[in-house]
Amino acid sequence: MEITYTKCGDYYLPDIALPEKENKQLNKYGLLRLEYLKNNKKALYQELLIKDKLNGHLFLVSINAENKVNHIINELIKSDTSITEKLKLENQLLWVQKMNNYKNIAEEIVLKELIYGESL
């Protein structure tokens, strides 16, 4: 690799720049993992930051968490025979209540497992 220099006043400065990186949008799970690492796992946070692997780690946690939440919600819906399209048409409030309950259960499981590193 050849390094070029630019003259600035009396000095020659190397023409170096960091490589361009793709900015990926983190969801709430990635942001929660970031806060958890900053506050509770400072050594791991510093290691990932120094090795330039923090964003990749957070993005991977985001994807895994979202996939796991969706999978758990689908499994809960399959196991409940009372959730049908008929219920959705006849009693929307009860249907929404059950769906929100399943979403909250799935998010609680994922937060404990993936975000905070606890196993159930």
C-alpha positions in Angstrom: 0.0 0.0 0.0 1.4 3.3 -1.0 0.9 6.3 1.2 0.7 9.7 -0.3 1.3 13.0 1.4 -0.2 16.5 1.2 1.8 19.6 2.1 0.0 21.7 4.7 2.1 24.8 5.4 5.6 23.5 6.4 4.4 20.0 7.1 3.6 16.9 5.0 0.6 15.1 6.3 -0.4 11.5 5.2 -3.5 11.2 3.1 -5.3 8.6 5.2 -8.9 8.0 5.8 -11.1 5.5 7.5 -12.9 3.1 5.1 -16.6 3.9 4.5 -18.9 1.7 6.5 -22.5 0.9 5.9 -24.8 2.4 8.5 -27.4 -0.1 9.5 -30.5 0.9 11.5 -30.8 -0.7 14.9 -34.2 -1.6 16.3 -35.1 -1.4 20.0 -33.4 -4.6 20.8 -30.0 -3.5 19.5 -30.3 -0.2 21.3 -31.2 -2.0 24.6 -28.2 -4.3 24.1 -26.0 -1.2 23.6 -27.2 0.3 26.9 -26.8 -3.0 28.7 -23.2 -3.4 27.5 -22.3 0.2 28.4 -23.7 0.0 31.9 -23.1 -3.6 32.9 -20.5 -5.2 30.6 -18.0 -2.4 30.2 -15.0 -4.7 29.3 -17.0 -6.4 26.5 -18.3 -3.1 25.3 -14.7 -1.7 25.2 -13.4 -4.8 23.4 -16.1 -4.7 20.8 -15.6 -1.0 20.3 -11.8 -1.2 20.0 -12.0 -4.2 17.5 -14.6 -2.2 15.5 -17.1 -5.1 16.0 -19.7 -3.3 18.1 -22.1 -2.3 15.3 -22.0 -5.7 13.8 -22.7 -7.3 17.2 -25.6 -4.9 17.9 -27.1 -5.5 14.4 -26.8 -9.2 14.8 -28.6 -9.0 18.2 -31.3 -6.8 16.6 -32.0 -9.4 13.9 -31.9 -12.4 16.2 -34.2 -10.8 18.7 -36.7 -9.7 16.1 -36.8 -13.2 14.6 -37.1 -14.9 18.0 -40.0 -12.6 19.0 -41.9 -13.3 15.8 -41.2 -17.1 16.2 -42.5 -17.1 19.8 -45.6 -15.1 18.9 -46.4 -17.5 16.1 -45.9 -20.5 18.3 -48.2 -19.0 21.0 -50.9 -18.3 18.4 -50.7 -21.8 17.1 -51.1 -23.3 20.6 -54.2 -21.2 21.3 -57.2 -22.5 19.5 -59.4 -19.7 20.6 -57.6 -17.2 18.3 -59.4 -17.4 15.0 -60.6 -15.1 12.2 -64.1 -15.5 13.6 -63.0 -14.1 17.0 -61.3 -11.3 15.2 -64.5 -10.4 13.5 -66.8 -10.9 16.4 -64.8 -9.6 19.3 -61.9 -7.4 18.2 -61.1 -6.1 21.6 -60.5 -9.6 23.0 -58.5 -10.6 19.9 -56.2 -7.5 20.3 -55.9 -8.2 24.0 -54.7 -11.7 23.4 -52.3 -10.7 20.6 -50.8 -7.9 22.8 -50.4 -10.4 25.6 -48.5 -12.8 23.4 -46.3 -10.0 22.1 -45.5 -9.0 25.7 -44.7 -12.6 26.7 -42.4 -13.0 23.7 -40.6 -9.7 24.2 -40.0 -10.5 27.9 -38.5 -13.9 27.0 -36.3 -12.4 24.3 -35.1 -9.5 26.5 -34.0 -11.9 29.2 -32.3 -14.3 26.8 -30.7 -12.2 24.0 -30.4 -8.7 25.4 -29.3 -9.3 28.9 -27.7 -12.7 28.4 -29.8 -14.6 31.0 -31.0 -18.1 30.3 -34.4 -19.1 31.4 
